[in-house]
Amino acid sequence: MVALDQFDFNYGPLYGAKWPSIRLGLTTPNKYICVGNTLSEAWYDKKDDLVELGAYDLTADIAKKHQKRQIKARKIVSQVPSSSKNPEPIPENQENSEEDQENEEAMMRSSLGLDKFVESSGHLSLADLQMNKREQLIGVQYQDADPDEIPLRRHTVELPTELKVFTFPRGSISDFPMPPRGSDQIPGWWLMDGASLIPVLALDLKKGETMLDMCAAPGGKSLISLLTKLPDKIVSNDFKLSRLGDLKRSLAMYVPMDSEEAGRVIIKRKNASNWDGWDELKCYDKVLADVPCSTDRLAVSFDEGNIFAAKHTQERLNLPQLQMNILVNAIRSCRVGGSVVYSTCTLSPIQNESVIEKAAAMVKHNFGIDVIEESLSDLFISLYNTGMYQVNTHCRRGYLILPFLPSNFGPMYVCKLTRLS
């Protein structure tokens, strides 16, 4: 109730007319997707049962919508003269000059009610909305970051063809059965919130790449990345021993020890927020920073371990600083030209786009590293067009999946940065 009271006070003015719908979704059980474990016999034996239960292939639906977006993107690129002195991808504002996309995105915002969104007038007032009177110091910490310092360019994501994800249709309240096991005793699928798939899709993994999952426990996103069958190496990292134990158990349970894929996973225990002790520098093509956050849905649902409990007040106050430290190390871990996907499961701008802006300023000032934001508009419009995702397009950086009752995924914030130097 403490968490819900704070969300009403802070998120209500921030999200305006959309807040009652978001609140209802947040306080209602979330919707799950079923990620097929193609390393298990049980998946091939039982996947047809999912269709009989009324589930359908979500990844195929996203790919169908996404293919249309890619065709549009290629048409836009083809309009750039070959003699252009700038070989970089078209900036986002040029892409948005296309009349059809303007109309599509306007319809998208209108149909979601996002045209009624109440924007913040500045960093400090945003902190006033996001944090109560005792917590305003967090907003002051972040007001020195200049949002205009991070350039934005258009970016097209290629979806992994090997990934198999099923969901029940919009409006359905059906539940997936527990994962079956075959003779190999490997579970046939992994159940997770439908928005948790998005950070892995945003990584745009390629064949032969190396990947780091900075805060990997309990292991769902590392497993999804492995099931794409694209990276040559996945380093799954966590620091707390309890979380590291959960990570090891999950991967050991879902990945056959004698499989080729098992040899691609390395588990490490390192403090991802420690700048001085972090030695994974310029090592990876792709880095996922799915950072600790206020976990809004859990905060309004469970008392145990709730970050809004009085004993966790300081931990909650320190979250943006912790998140920024992790993101800085994530950027440092990328090779030049490599990318970081930053994600949280909170609605808080202080933990989302403000962390992006602060981290970009910090890596430039402290380590001489420049970054650019990769637009994920094509991917998120494709997700919206499936009818399964409600998208907030009013973030200063990145995109946010909003809970809503007909298809109750999220919240999930995602932003992608590429290291330039």
N, C-alpha and C positions, 0 to 999 in steps of 0.2 A: 504494500500500500504506500510505503514511503516513496518507492521508485515511481509508482503510477502518479502520485501527487506531484512529484517533480516533473514528470513528463507532461502532465496537464499544464503546469505553470510555464514550462519552457518551450515545449514543442507546439502547444496550442497556438500561441501567437505566431510562431515560426511557420507552421504549415497552414494556418488559416482555416478555410472552409473544408480542406481535406482532412484535418486532424480527426474528426469523429470517425471517419471511415478507417483511417490508419490505426486509431486507438482500438477499434473493434477487432481489426485483424490481429493486432499485437497481443490482445488479451484472449484470443481464441487459438486453439491448437494449430500449429503450422502444418502445411501440406508437404508430404514427402515425395521424393522421386526414388526410383529403383535403378541403381547403377549396376548393370550386368557385369559380373565377374567372369570375363572370358577366359580366365585361367583355371576355371573350375568345371568339372564334368556336369555338376548340377545345373549350371546355367543352360547348357545345351539340352539337357533333359527336361527342364521345367519352364523355359522361356515362353513356350506356347501357352502355358497356363495363365500367364499374365494377360495375354490377349483375351482369353476366355473370361477373365475377371473384369474386362472392360478397359484395361490399360492400353496405351498406344505408345509408339516410338517417338519420344519428344525430340531426340537428336535429329531424326530424319525430318521432322517438321521445321525445326530451326534451320537446318541446312537448306531446305526448300526456300524458305523466306530469305535466307542469307544470300543464296545464289542470285536472286533478283537484285539485291543490294549491290553485289559485286559487278553485275552487268552494268548498272547505273554508274558505278565508280569508274569502270573502264571507259565508258563513253565520255565521262568528264575528263579523264586523263588524255584521251585521244584528241580533245579539243585544244590542248596546249601545243603551240607551235614547236616543231622539232628543233628550231634554232634558238629556243629559249635558253638564256644564260643560267637559269636556275633549274638544275636537274632534280631538286628536292621535290617530294610529293606536294601536291597542291595544298596550300593552307586551308584550314577549316572554313574561313570566311568566304573563300572562293567557291568551295563546294556548296556552301549554303546559298550562293547566288542562283543556283539552279531553281527554276520556278516550281518544278514538280516536287523537289525535296522540301522547299519552303512550305508548300501546301500540305505535304504529308506530315511534316513535323508540327505544323499549326493544328492539323486535325488531331494528331496524337496528343498534344497538350490539352486541347479543348475537350476531347473525349474523356481524358483522365481528370478533368477539372483543374488542371495545373495552371490555367490562366488566372486562377484566383489565388495563386500562391503569394504569400506576403514575404517579400524579400527583406533581409537585414540591411540596415543603412550603414553598417560599418563593423569593424572587428570588435570594438568594445561593446557596442550595443548587442552584437551577436552573442558575446559572452554573457551579457546581462540576461538574455533570453535563455541561453543554454545552461547556465549555472546559477545557483541561487546566490544570495548576497555574500555568503561565506566563501564562495568559490570564484569570485570575479578575478582573482589574481591570474587564473589560467588564461583568461581572455587578454589581459595586459601583456602576458608573456608573448603572445602570438601576434600582436598588432604591428610588429616591425617587419613582417614579411610582406613583400610587394607582389600581389597576384599577377601583375603585368610582366614580371621578370621571366616567367616560364612561357616560351613560345608553344604554339599548338599547331600540329599538322595532321592532315587526314591520314587514315590508317585503315587498312582492310585486313581482317583476321580470316585465316583459313581454318575451317572447322575440322577436327580430327575424324577420319572416317571409321576408325576402329572402335570408337566409343559408342556403347549401347546404353541408352537411358530411357526408361519408361516412366510414364506418369498417368494418373487418371484425369479425365477431361475436366475442364473448368466447371465448377459447381458441384462436382462429385465429392462425397464424403467417404468414399471407400478407402479401406486401408490395405496395404500390401501385407501378405503373409510373412512370417518369419523366414529368413533365408534357408533354403533347403541345402542339404549336403549330399554329395554323391559318395561313391566308394573311396574317393581320395580324401573325404572329410573336409574339403574346402567349401566354405559357404558360396552359394550361387549368386548372391547379390548383396550390395551394401545400400542401406536406406539412409537418406540424408535430406535436409531441407533443399528444395528445388533451386534456391538462389546460390547455394554453395558450389554449384557447378560452374558458375559464371567466371570466377577468377581464373580457373584453369583454361577455359575457352579464351579468355582475354590474353593469356600468355602467348597464344599462337605458337605452340611448340612445333619444332621442325625435326625431321629425321637426323639423328646423330648428335643432337645438342646435349649440353650438360645443364642441369637444373638444380637449384637450391630452394628447398622449402624451409624458410627461416624458423617458423613456429609451427611445426608440423603436427603435433599431437591434436586429436587422437589418430590422425593418419588418413582421413578421408580424401583430402586433396592430393596427397602423395600417391594414394592408390589410384585415383582417377588419372593422374598424370602418367602413371605406369601403364594403365590400361589403354592409353592412346597408342602405345607401342612405338613412340617416336623418340624419346630421349635415350641416349646411350648410358647416361648416369644420372641418378636422382639422389641427392644428398638430403636426407630428412633430419632436421635439427630441432632439438628442444633442450631446455635447460633444467627445469624442475624435474627431480627424479620421479615423482609420481606421474607426471605427464609423459616422461620418457618411457616409463613402464607401459603406459597405455599405448603409446606409439609402437613399441616393439611387439606387444601382444597382437595388436590389430594387423600389422604387416605379416607377422608370422602366421596368423590365422587365415589370411586371405591370399597370400602368395605362396605357392608350393615351393618348398625349400630346394627341390631338385630342378626347378624350372630355370630357363635362361633369364627370365625377368628378375628372379631373386638376386642374381649376380649384378644387377644394375642398380640396386638400392644400397646405399650406405647410410647408417644411422650415426649421428654425431651428437655430442652434448657440449654445446658452447653457449655462452651468454651473448645473445644477439644484440643486446642493448649496450654492451661495453665497447666503446670506441677504441680504447687503448689496447685491449686484449684481443680484438677481432683481427684474425690473420687470414681470413678467406677473401683475399683481395684479388680483383680482376680474374676470377676463376671460372665464372659461369656465363652461359649464354642467356639464361632466363632465371629470374629470382622471384619467388612468391613470398610476399610479406603479409601474411594473414595474421594481423597483430592482435594481442590481447586488447579488449575493449570493454565497454559497459554492458555488452550482450543484452540489449534492450528487451528482447522477448523473454529470455530467462529471468531477467530482473523483475518482471511483472508476474512471473509464474511460480517461482520457487524461492523459499526462504533460505534453504541451505546454501551456504557459500555466496549469498547475495551481496554484490559489491556496494549496494546502498545501505547495508547494515552499518551501524555506528562504528564498529571496530574496523571497518574497511574504508573509512572516510579518507584517510591520507592516501591509500592506494588508489582510490577513485580520482583524487585531486592530481595524482602523479601520472595518470594515464596518458595525457597528450605528450608529456615529456618522454615517457617510455616509448610511445609509438614513434615519435620523431627520431629518437636514438636508433631504433630498429630499422626504420626506413633509410636513415643515413648509411648504416652498415650494409643494407641491401643494395644501395646504389654503388657503394664501394666494392661490393662483391662481383658486380657485373663487369664483363669485358667491355671495352669501348665498342659501342654499337649494340650492346646487350640491353635487355629490358627488365624492368621491375614492375610487377603488378602489386599494388597496395590494396588491401581489402579489410573491411571491418563488418560487424553485424550490428551497427548502431546507426541511429538517425541523426546523431550529433555532428553538426558541421565543425565543431571544435576538434573532434577526433577524426574527421574526414578531410575535407579540402584544406582546412587550416594547417593540418599536419603536413600535407603535400607541399604547401607553400613555404612553411618553415624549414622543412628538410631540404628543399631545393636551395634556399638561401644559405643554409648551414654547410652543405657540401661544397658550394662554390666558395664560401668565405674561408672554410677550414681546410679543404682538400683540393681546391682548384678544379672541381668537377662541374661541368655544365650538363644540364638535362633538358629534354624536350618532352612535352606531353603528347602522347599518341591519342588521337580522337578515337573513341570506341562507339561513335554514333551509329555506324552501320550495324555493328553487333547488337546494340541495344534496341534499335528500331526493329531488327529481325526478331529479337526476343519479344518485344511488344506485339508484333504482328502475329505471333502464335496465339495471342489472347490469354496467355498464362502469366504474364508478368506486367505489373504496373510500374512504370518508370518515372522517376522524378528527374526532369531535364533541367532543373533550375540550380543545380550545384555549380559553384564557380569552377570546380575541377571535377572531372570524372562524372559518374552516374550512380544513382541510388535506386535500388529496388525497394518499393514500398509494400508493406503488407496490405492486402485487401481480401475480403472474405471469399469471393468466388474462386480465387486461386491463391491460397495464403502462403506465399513464399516470402522470405526475407524477415527483417531488413538486411540488405547487403549493399555496401558501398564498394565501388571498384574504380581505380584510376591506374593508368599505365604511363610509366616514364621510361625514356630511353637515354642511356648515357652517351654523351657526345665527345667527352674528352677524359 
